[in-house]
Amino acid sequence: VGARHGVLIKGGKSLEIGHKVNCIVFDKTGTLTHGRPAVTDHTILTKEVEEARFWELLACAESGSEHPLATALVTYAKRHYIINPTTPEEFEALVGKGLRCVIQGVEVKVGTRALMQESSLELNAFHEARIQTLESHGKTVMLVSIAGQLAGYVAVADELKDDAVNCVTALQLAGIDVWMLTGDNVRTANAIAAQ
């Protein structure tokens, strides 16, 4: 029965102790959500970089990653700007913060506020408030710096699976605590959890 519903059970012992489960932890991306995020919003912050160039560098920076957010960025760039991303000359994944790379001699960073703050790059109050609004709607926002200058930000969202709410509700009604694990910021995580 389990296999027909996508559940694999290894051995009878798992079934025997299953009644003792009082907590379940779900990974958000691909488990509770479809795992196919898409770009919903973007803002270019500088006149120094044209929009097409912004997306070209962003697509190149993310082209080597298999992460769903990277895929969303590359897909959007290819669809809207007919870009064929090249491989960066240098690439460094910065765990929990984003990435740093060099493309055609230009340093590009994509990631969190913390990553930008390390380079003394700050958002003004208007854009900080806009990003907080995007995050409160369940969107993941990535900031982009190009050649040492904060160049823009991109918001990406992933929809909940149709059965995620019913599944979580059923588990909670059965007295099981349900937790969500995510690499997103607290506002985005709370917005998804509230759904």
C-alpha positions in Angstrom: 0.0 0.0 0.0 2.8 2.4 0.9 4.6 2.0 -2.4 1.4 3.0 -4.3 1.5 6.3 -2.4 5.2 7.0 -2.8 6.2 5.8 0.7 9.0 3.3 1.0 9.4 1.4 4.2 12.6 -0.4 5.0 11.8 -3.4 7.2 9.0 -4.2 9.6 10.7 -2.6 12.6 10.0 0.9 11.2 6.3 0.0 11.1 6.4 -1.4 14.6 7.8 1.8 16.2 5.9 4.2 13.9 3.3 4.8 16.5 5.9 6.4 18.7 6.5 9.3 16.2 5.6 12.6 17.8 7.5 15.0 15.5 8.1 15.2 11.7 10.6 17.6 10.0 10.0 18.4 6.3 12.5 20.1 4.0 10.6 23.0 2.3 11.9 23.0 -1.2 10.7 20.0 -3.2 8.9 18.4 -0.3 6.3 21.0 0.8 6.7 23.0 -2.3 7.0 21.9 -5.9 10.7 22.6 -6.0 10.3 24.7 -9.2 10.6 28.3 -8.1 10.2 31.1 -10.6 11.3 34.7 -10.8 8.5 37.0 -9.6 10.1 40.4 -9.2 13.4 42.1 -10.0 14.9 45.6 -9.5 18.0 47.1 -11.0 19.6 49.6 -8.7 22.2 51.2 -10.9 22.4 52.9 -14.2 26.0 51.6 -14.6 24.7 48.1 -15.7 22.1 47.7 -18.3 19.3 45.2 -17.6 20.4 42.7 -20.2 24.0 42.8 -18.9 22.7 42.3 -15.3 20.8 39.2 -16.4 23.7 37.9 -18.5 26.1 38.1 -15.5 23.6 36.7 -13.1 22.9 33.7 -15.4 26.6 33.1 -15.9 27.1 33.2 -12.1 24.3 30.7 -11.5 24.8 28.5 -14.5 26.9 25.8 -12.8 24.5 25.3 -9.9 21.8 22.7 -9.8 19.9 24.5 -7.0 16.3 25.2 -7.8 16.8 28.9 -7.2 19.7 29.0 -9.6 17.7 27.2 -12.2 14.9 29.7 -11.9 17.3 32.6 -12.5 19.0 31.0 -15.5 15.6 30.0 -17.0 14.3 33.6 -16.6 17.4 35.1 -18.2 17.4 32.7 -21.1 13.6 33.2 -21.7 13.7 37.0 -21.5 17.1 38.0 -22.8 18.2 35.1 -25.0 21.3 34.5 -23.1 23.7 31.6 -23.5 25.6 31.6 -20.1 29.3 31.1 -20.1 31.3 29.5 -17.3 32.9 31.9 -14.8 36.7 32.1 -14.7 36.5 31.9 -10.9 33.8 30.5 -8.7 33.4 30.3 -4.9 30.3 29.0 -3.1 29.8 30.8 0.2 27.9 28.4 2.4 24.7 30.1 3.8 25.5 33.3 2.0 25.5 32.8 -1.7 28.4 32.9 -4.3 31.2 34.9 -5.6 32.6 34.6 -9.1 34.5 36.4 -11.8 32.9 36.6 -15.3 34.8 38.2 -18.2 37.0 39.9 -15.6 34.0 41.3 -13.6 33.4 40.2 -10.0 29.8 39.1 -9.3 28.3 38.3 -6.0 24.8 36.8 -5.6 23.3 36.1 -2.2 22.1 37.4 1.2 22.3 40.8 2.9 25.1 39.4 5.0 27.2 38.7 1.9 26.6 42.3 0.7 27.4 43.7 4.1 30.7 42.0 4.1 31.6 44.2 1.2 30.1 47.3 2.9 27.1 47.3 0.4 23.9 48.5 2.0 20.3 49.0 0.8 18.6 52.2 1.3 15.4 52.2 3.5 13.0 52.1 0.5 14.6 49.0 -1.0 15.0 47.3 2.4 11.3 47.8 3.1 10.4 46.5 -0.4 12.5 43.4 0.1 10.9 42.8 3.5 7.5 43.0 1.8 8.5 40.5 -0.8 9.9 38.1 1.9 6.7 38.5 3.9 4.8 37.1 0.9 6.9 34.0 0.9 9.5 35.1 -1.7 13.2 34.5 -1.5 15.2 37.6 -2.4 18.8 37.4 -3.7 20.9 40.5 -3.9 23.4 41.0 -6.7 26.6 43.0 -6.7 28.6 43.7 -9.9 32.1 45.1 -9.9 31.8 46.0 -6.2 28.5 47.9 -6.6 25.1 46.8 -5.4 23.4 46.3 -8.8 20.0 44.9 -8.0 17.9 42.2 -6.4 15.7 39.3 -7.6 12.7 37.7 -5.9 11.9 34.0 -6.5 8.9 32.1 -5.3 7.9 28.4 -5.1 4.3 27.3 -4.7 3.2 24.9 -2.1 2.1 21.5 -3.3 -1.6 21.0 -3.4 -1.6 18.3 -0.7 1.0 20.0 1.6 -1.6 21.9 3.7 -3.8 18.8 4.1 -0.9 16.6 5.0 0.4 19.0 7.7 -3.1 19.5 9.1 -3.7 15.8 9.3 -0.4 15.2 11.1 -1.1 18.0 13.6 -4.6 16.7 14.2 -3.0 13.3 15.0 -0.9 15.1 17.7 2.3 15.1 15.7 4.5 18.3 15.8 5.4 19.4 12.3 8.5 21.4 11.6 9.8 22.9 8.4 13.5 23.1 7.5 14.7 25.7 5.1 17.6 27.8 4.1 15.3 30.8 3.6 15.3 33.8 5.8 12.8 34.0 8.8 10.2 36.2 7.0 10.0 33.9 4.0 9.9 30.8 6.1 7.1 32.3 8.3 5.1 33.2 5.2 5.3 29.6 3.9 4.5 28.2 7.3 1.5 30.4 7.7 0.0 28.9 4.5 
